[in-house]
Amino acid sequence: MTLQKALKPLFFLTTIYSFLALSTFAEKTAGACNAGIALMGIGFFLILCAVLTFIAVHLVTKSKQTDTSRKAAKVLSIIALVIWGFWTVGICTNEPLAGAAYFLPFLITVIITCRLAYTETPVQSEN
């Protein structure tokens, strides 16, 4: 299985994991009182990055790719990388193990999406 074919399942798995793990992360690090604020703050950016990455994944993995779709995938994946990378670095600075466990899987997916968006020759899928 190529990396491009594995990108959609990887995206869905890491996104679902991140959404489910966010509540546990908020309880552990922010405490019960501040968990709602952490969920709203980080959850908003997780939703934003998930939407941006989903569109980029769709543009990267579709069979008919144009220059416009490649450029859009590049821009969207970089925006998601900057936003989620900021949160990952910020959390890993204070809580290294919790940050790595809860934030790195989705960040790795975003990095893979960026890498595939910036490849010179688009890989055509068999669909």
C-alpha atoms as one frame of an Amber mdcrd trajectory, in Angstrom:
protein
   0.000   0.000   0.000   1.461   3.342  -1.007   1.612   6.338   1.264  -0.940
   8.172  -0.852  -3.457   5.322  -0.578  -2.896   5.102   3.173  -3.350   8.852
   3.688  -7.158   8.890   3.940  -7.411   6.049   6.501  -4.501   7.564   8.422
  -6.246  10.946   8.433  -9.518   9.485   9.715  -7.813   7.388  12.410  -5.662
  10.201  13.763  -8.496  12.736  13.632 -10.887  10.467  15.536  -8.118   9.650
  18.007  -7.387  13.353  18.529 -11.038  14.211  19.125 -11.462  11.357  21.607
  -8.174  12.026  23.368  -8.808  15.755  23.703 -11.234  15.321  26.593  -8.783
  13.109  28.474  -5.999  15.586  27.807  -8.093  18.497  29.051  -8.962  16.705
  32.292  -5.361  15.681  32.966  -3.674  18.980  32.274  -6.254  21.666  32.934
  -8.143  20.006  35.767 -11.885  19.629  35.982 -12.544  23.368  36.304 -10.592
  24.473  33.256 -11.269  21.446  31.060 -14.113  23.187  29.236 -11.932  26.153
  28.340  -9.193  23.835  27.080 -11.712  21.831  25.073 -13.199  24.939  23.488
  -9.836  26.515  22.707  -7.906  23.528  21.458 -11.050  21.858  20.096 -11.773
  24.815  17.829  -8.285  24.656  16.342  -8.509  20.867  16.022 -11.742  21.229
  14.045 -10.195  23.952  11.886  -7.047  21.919  11.200  -9.076  18.766  10.562
 -11.196  20.555   7.938  -8.140  22.108   6.268  -6.281  18.806   6.272  -9.320
  16.888   4.998  -9.624  19.213   2.010  -5.880  18.954   1.365  -6.001  15.145
   1.630  -8.903  15.072  -0.809  -7.034  17.286  -3.267  -3.825  15.256  -2.960
  -5.473  11.862  -3.374  -7.967  12.593  -6.146  -7.241  10.981  -9.499  -7.489
  14.114 -11.673  -5.155  16.729 -10.258  -4.674  20.233 -11.612  -2.131  22.898
 -10.789  -4.799  24.834  -8.914  -5.722  21.857  -6.743  -2.045  21.179  -5.979
  -1.507  24.814  -4.970  -4.631  24.766  -2.804  -3.462  21.545  -1.121  -0.077
  23.137  -0.424  -1.588  26.252   1.138  -4.178  24.397   3.213  -1.701  21.839
   4.513   0.821  24.538   5.465  -1.847  26.516   7.338  -2.893  23.372   9.222
   0.756  22.537   9.927   1.470  25.979  11.359  -1.644  26.010  13.552  -1.380
  22.457  14.860   2.412  22.663  15.107   2.033  25.737  17.312  -0.277  23.845
  19.682   1.937  20.768  19.661   5.086  22.720  20.513   3.261  24.760  23.130
   1.799  21.722  24.864   4.952  19.607  24.538   6.926  22.383  26.228   4.780
  22.185  29.376   3.606  18.564  29.277   6.015  16.563  27.068   4.455  13.124
  27.446   0.849  14.275  27.254   1.617  16.551  24.322   3.372  13.787  22.432
   0.644  11.247  23.126  -2.300  13.462  22.251  -0.986  15.933  19.661   1.772
  14.199  17.654  -0.344  11.615  15.768  -2.414  14.298  14.049   0.691  16.441
  13.474   2.393  13.524  11.720  -0.625  13.165   9.442  -0.492  16.865   8.599
   3.248  16.602   7.862   2.663  13.628   5.548  -0.085  15.588   3.780   2.322
  18.507   3.299   4.986  16.193   1.943   2.593  14.653  -0.562   1.264  18.079
  -1.569   4.792  19.266  -2.312   5.929  16.278  -4.349   6.939  17.289  -7.855
   5.020  14.649  -9.784   1.524  13.827  -8.588   0.921  10.131  -8.049  -2.187
   9.032  -9.924  -4.515   6.756  -8.002  -6.111   3.695  -9.545  -9.703   4.890
  -8.941
